[in-house]
């Protein structure tokens, strides 16, 4: 009994050094070349670094590159690397301390690997505008672009562009996905797939806090894989998880009031943190549909005017989210609110529908919305509201994978969709309506085409001054509101719940999990 008591006390004494969270969507790979979704990005964020990184306000900051220079024509980027960055220890390095320093040649290898068709990385597109890159010497790395692209530094902050060691990757091959060696604040310890993943503190990590203390503060990160969100919530409520991300329908009313506040029973047990999330939720119209209703600008605008976004957020989202009454660019990016979008105006919507009926003779206009179960409540709300103003709506519910395929192949007249920023620049959103990006080969799922819009989009790519670029972005967003190829629903919010003793965990508009400055107080 004495031994058991000592063991229990030791466990409790160390508990504040371990950060625990659940990943219900599972992790398919710990290789940064496959960090295409949050499930994979979150752990690889702890394991790897790149040339640059983003702060919590999405400003570009140094990472392995301590400084860089961009040529006046915005075609050449020269990065000067830190000389104190080491890879995680591994016997294959065959050195006295089982590690080695990162050099510019490692970035050449990592970028070559990202482009290698045998690897088939989904991140290959990040380098599509890169003409060439070279290691000038061990600490200088140069990249030349084919044409200016103002958002390029933001692209380099993506986990795809992480540095990896050639000798380790060559040894493991495809098994590098489960044997990752990087430079990040945490190093790989153990992964029992679909059960548990453990990362340990990297004692060689090069970053320090503002007081000069080495990061990270935590000793370990432990990730479980409960597939059910209700079970995840129960584990969090019992204190077995330190962190709960997002708001699921299965427990939103248990946790929050309709106004988005913590209910009294949880107010003194947990914390809630919210902030902008670079995610626009919307309905898209397939502009090449054979259905004349979809081709009618009046009907598309009637849908936009025909439901109350504020009521939708209050009653269906417990106040989490911002009604999309501006453009397609979400809250969290500069100047999003300079565009006047659609507000609730049932009289205007009814007028537009009556004008459509008078012009076409179609007295029973009907539309169909494709969605998955996750957004069925929102689509049903829109259905009820639109039928009040004379527009019949059917809802086609399908699995998420079917929805993605049907949306990409143009099989749906109207589809529920969302766009989460790959990188923090409005161009990432506006590219969805550039005519040369038609799906399935690009992200233009609506097949929207406008000559003036295309001209502005191409013009924006050559503008390096951010204030001038914002003006062009606003012009493009205004065209989207005028032509209405989509129905912006809401701009999402990051919502995170943490135990009271979790400190230093900050929100960011891309909803990345960054744990290097997180600590836990002893309970």
Secondary structure in CASP SS format (residue, H / E / C, confidence):
PFRMAT SS
TARGET T0000
AUTHOR 0000-0000-0000
METHOD secondary structure of the structure
MODEL  1
X C 1.00
X H 1.00
X H 1.00
X H 1.00
X H 1.00
X H 1.00
X H 1.00
X H 1.00
X H 1.00
X H 1.00
X H 1.00
X H 1.00
X H 1.00
X H 1.00
X H 1.00
X H 1.00
X H 1.00
X E 1.00
X E 1.00
X E 1.00
X E 1.00
X E 1.00
X C 1.00
X C 1.00
X C 1.00
X C 1.00
X C 1.00
X C 1.00
X C 1.00
X C 1.00
X C 1.00
X H 1.00
X H 1.00
X H 1.00
X C 1.00
X C 1.00
X C 1.00
X H 1.00
X H 1.00
X H 1.00
X H 1.00
X H 1.00
X H 1.00
X H 1.00
X H 1.00
X H 1.00
X H 1.00
X C 1.00
X C 1.00
X C 1.00
X C 1.00
X E 1.00
X E 1.00
X E 1.00
X C 1.00
X C 1.00
X C 1.00
X C 1.00
X C 1.00
X E 1.00
X E 1.00
X E 1.00
X C 1.00
X C 1.00
X E 1.00
X E 1.00
X E 1.00
X E 1.00
X E 1.00
X E 1.00
X C 1.00
X C 1.00
X C 1.00
X C 1.00
X C 1.00
X E 1.00
X E 1.00
X E 1.00
X E 1.00
X E 1.00
X E 1.00
X C 1.00
X C 1.00
X C 1.00
X C 1.00
X E 1.00
X C 1.00
X C 1.00
X C 1.00
X C 1.00
X H 1.00
X H 1.00
X H 1.00
X C 1.00
X C 1.00
X C 1.00
X C 1.00
X C 1.00
X C 1.00
X C 1.00
X E 1.00
X C 1.00
X C 1.00
X H 1.00
X H 1.00
X H 1.00
X H 1.00
X H 1.00
X H 1.00
X H 1.00
X H 1.00
X H 1.00
X H 1.00
X H 1.00
X H 1.00
X C 1.00
X C 1.00
X C 1.00
X C 1.00
X C 1.00
X C 1.00
X C 1.00
X C 1.00
X H 1.00
X H 1.00
X H 1.00
X H 1.00
X C 1.00
X C 1.00
X E 1.00
X E 1.00
X E 1.00
X E 1.00
X E 1.00
X E 1.00
X E 1.00
X E 1.00
X C 1.00
X C 1.00
X E 1.00
X E 1.00
X E 1.00
X E 1.00
X E 1.00
X E 1.00
X C 1.00
X C 1.00
X C 1.00
X C 1.00
X C 1.00
X C 1.00
X H 1.00
X H 1.00
X H 1.00
X H 1.00
X H 1.00
X C 1.00
X C 1.00
X H 1.00
X H 1.00
X H 1.00
X C 1.00
X C 1.00
X C 1.00
X C 1.00
X H 1.00
X H 1.00
X H 1.00
X H 1.00
X H 1.00
X H 1.00
X H 1.00
X H 1.00
X H 1.00
X H 1.00
X H 1.00
X H 1.00
X H 1.00
X C 1.00
X C 1.00
X C 1.00
X C 1.00
X C 1.00
X C 1.00
X C 1.00
X E 1.00
X E 1.00
X E 1.00
X E 1.00
X E 1.00
X E 1.00
X E 1.00
X C 1.00
X C 1.00
X C 1.00
X E 1.00
X E 1.00
X E 1.00
X E 1.00
X E 1.00
X E 1.00
X C 1.00
X C 1.00
X C 1.00
X C 1.00
X C 1.00
X C 1.00
X E 1.00
X C 1.00
X C 1.00
X C 1.00
X C 1.00
X C 1.00
X E 1.00
X C 1.00
X C 1.00
X C 1.00
X C 1.00
X C 1.00
X E 1.00
X E 1.00
X E 1.00
X E 1.00
X E 1.00
X C 1.00
X C 1.00
X C 1.00
X C 1.00
X H 1.00
X H 1.00
X H 1.00
X H 1.00
X H 1.00
X H 1.00
X H 1.00
X H 1.00
X H 1.00
X C 1.00
X C 1.00
X C 1.00
X C 1.00
X C 1.00
X E 1.00
X E 1.00
X E 1.00
X C 1.00
X C 1.00
X C 1.00
X C 1.00
X C 1.00
X C 1.00
X H 1.00
X H 1.00
X H 1.00
X H 1.00
X E 1.00
X C 1.00
X C 1.00
X C 1.00
X C 1.00
X C 1.00
X E 1.00
X C 1.00
X H 1.00
X H 1.00
X H 1.00
X H 1.00
X C 1.00
X C 1.00
X E 1.00
X E 1.00
X E 1.00
X E 1.00
X E 1.00
X E 1.00
X E 1.00
X E 1.00
X E 1.00
X E 1.00
X E 1.00
X E 1.00
X E 1.00
X E 1.00
X E 1.00
X E 1.00
X C 1.00
X C 1.00
X C 1.00
X C 1.00
X C 1.00
X C 1.00
X H 1.00
X H 1.00
X H 1.00
X H 1.00
X C 1.00
X H 1.00
X H 1.00
X H 1.00
X H 1.00
X H 1.00
X H 1.00
X H 1.00
X H 1.00
X H 1.00
X C 1.00
X C 1.00
X C 1.00
X H 1.00
X H 1.00
X H 1.00
X H 1.00
X H 1.00
X H 1.00
X H 1.00
X H 1.00
X C 1.00
X C 1.00
X C 1.00
X C 1.00
X C 1.00
X E 1.00
X E 1.00
X C 1.00
X C 1.00
X C 1.00
X C 1.00
X C 1.00
X C 1.00
X C 1.00
X C 1.00
X C 1.00
X C 1.00
X C 1.00
X C 1.00
X H 1.00
X H 1.00
X H 1.00
X C 1.00
X C 1.00
X C 1.00
X C 1.00
X C 1.00
X C 1.00
X C 1.00
X H 1.00
X H 1.00
X H 1.00
X H 1.00
X H 1.00
X H 1.00
X H 1.00
X H 1.00
X H 1.00
X H 1.00
X H 1.00
X H 1.00
X H 1.00
X H 1.00
X H 1.00
X C 1.00
X C 1.00
X C 1.00
X C 1.00
X C 1.00
X E 1.00
X E 1.00
X E 1.00
X E 1.00
X E 1.00
X E 1.00
X C 1.00
X H 1.00
X H 1.00
X H 1.00
X H 1.00
X H 1.00
X H 1.00
X H 1.00
X H 1.00
X H 1.00
X H 1.00
X H 1.00
X H 1.00
X H 1.00
X H 1.00
X H 1.00
X H 1.00
X C 1.00
X C 1.00
X C 1.00
X E 1.00
X E 1.00
X E 1.00
X E 1.00
X E 1.00
X E 1.00
X C 1.00
X C 1.00
X H 1.00
X H 1.00
X H 1.00
X H 1.00
X H 1.00
X H 1.00
X H 1.00
X H 1.00
X H 1.00
X C 1.00
X C 1.00
X C 1.00
X C 1.00
X C 1.00
X E 1.00
X E 1.00
X E 1.00
X E 1.00
X E 1.00
X E 1.00
X E 1.00
X C 1.00
X C 1.00
X C 1.00
X C 1.00
X C 1.00
X C 1.00
X H 1.00
X H 1.00
X H 1.00
X H 1.00
X H 1.00
X H 1.00
X H 1.00
X C 1.00
X H 1.00
X H 1.00
X H 1.00
X E 1.00
X C 1.00
X C 1.00
X C 1.00
X C 1.00
X C 1.00
X E 1.00
X C 1.00
X C 1.00
X C 1.00
X C 1.00
X C 1.00
X C 1.00
X H 1.00
X H 1.00
X H 1.00
X H 1.00
X H 1.00
X H 1.00
X H 1.00
X H 1.00
X H 1.00
X H 1.00
X C 1.00
X C 1.00
X C 1.00
X C 1.00
X C 1.00
X H 1.00
X H 1.00
X H 1.00
X H 1.00
X H 1.00
X H 1.00
X H 1.00
X H 1.00
X H 1.00
X H 1.00
X H 1.00
X H 1.00
X H 1.00
X H 1.00
X H 1.00
X H 1.00
X H 1.00
X H 1.00
X C 1.00
X C 1.00
X E 1.00
X E 1.00
X E 1.00
X E 1.00
X E 1.00
X E 1.00
X E 1.00
X E 1.00
X E 1.00
X E 1.00
X E 1.00
X E 1.00
X E 1.00
X E 1.00
X C 1.00
X C 1.00
X E 1.00
X E 1.00
X C 1.00
X C 1.00
X C 1.00
X C 1.00
X C 1.00
X C 1.00
X C 1.00
X C 1.00
X C 1.00
X C 1.00
X C 1.00
X C 1.00
X C 1.00
X C 1.00
X C 1.00
X E 1.00
X E 1.00
X C 1.00
X C 1.00
X C 1.00
END
